[in-house]
């Protein structure tokens, strides 16, 4: 669902100006980028909190088939992120750029877990 958000915002941001919004709806894209940044920050905070709890309580995570899934996720997310970066540069879209950075952060966090 998070990947759909920038496209909904882009659709809204290209809506022509109306009586309530005489300068158009362009700020919808920036608002979507801000929401994504807040979500990524929250997820990062949760990951840090979980890591600290595991350190305090000396719990370990046993490697299993999940590692294979994580590696596939890293590779797939890497290519999606690169593609979205190119699209964001070509279109100048902050919402798509935020989505690309969100996916890049996922790549780094999953790689850190591996």
N, C-alpha and C positions, 0 to 999 in steps of 0.2 A: 504494500500500500504506500509506503514512503516513496517508492519510485514513481508513482502516479502523481504525487503532489506537485512537482514542478510543472508538469504538463497541464494540469488543471489551472495553475496560476498563470501559465503562459497564455492559455486560451482566454482567461479573464483579462489579462493585461493588454491584449490586442483589441479588446472591445472598444469601439469608438466612443468618443466623448458624448455625454448626455447632459441633461439639465442638472442632475445632482453632482456630476463629475465633469466640469467643463474642460478640464485638462486631460481627460482620459483616465484609464485604469492602470497605467504603467506601474504604479507603486505596489500592485498586487504581487508582482514578481519578487520585489525586494522583501515583502512581508513573508512570502513563502520561504525565501532563503533564510530569513531570521528564524522562522519556526524550525527549519531543519537544523540550524546551528544550535538552537536550544535543545532539541531532541538528542543531537550528538553529544552535547555537553552532559546532559542527564545520563545517557548511556555510559559515557566515560566515567562519570562519578560513581555509577553503580558498579562498574567493573573494578574501579579502585577500591571501593568499599568491600566488595566480595574478596578481593585479593588480600586486603588487610585482615579480614575475618579468618581467612584460611591460614594466614601466617600466625595469627594470635592463637588459634585453636589447633595448629599443627596438623591440618588435614591435607591429604594428598589426593591427586587425581590420577587414576590409573589409565595409561594409554590403551586404546582398543580400536575398534573399527571406526570410531568417531574421528580418528586422525586422518583416515583416508577421505572422509567427507569434508573435513576441514581443509585438506590440501586441494581438493577439487573446488571448494568454495573460494580459496585464495586465488587460484588461477583464473576462474571465471570472473570474479570480482575485479581482478586486475585489468582484464581486457575490457570489461564494461566501463570501468573508470576511465581508462585511456580514451575510449570512444566518446564518452560524455564530455571529457576535457576538450577534445577536438570540436565537438558540436558547440560547446559553450564558447570557445574562441571564435568559431565561425559566425555564431549568431549574436554574441555579446550578451548572452543570457546569464544573469546572476543566479537564477533559480537552478538552471542546469549545472552551472559551476558548483553551486552548493551541493547538489546531488552527487556530482563527481567527487567532490572532496569528502562527502559522507561515505561513499563507497571506498575511497582510498583509505579512510580511517579504519573502516572495517577490515581491509586487507592487512593493515599494520597490526591491528589488535588480534586478529586471528593468527597471524604469523607469530606474534609474541607468545601466544598460547601454545603453539606447536613447538 
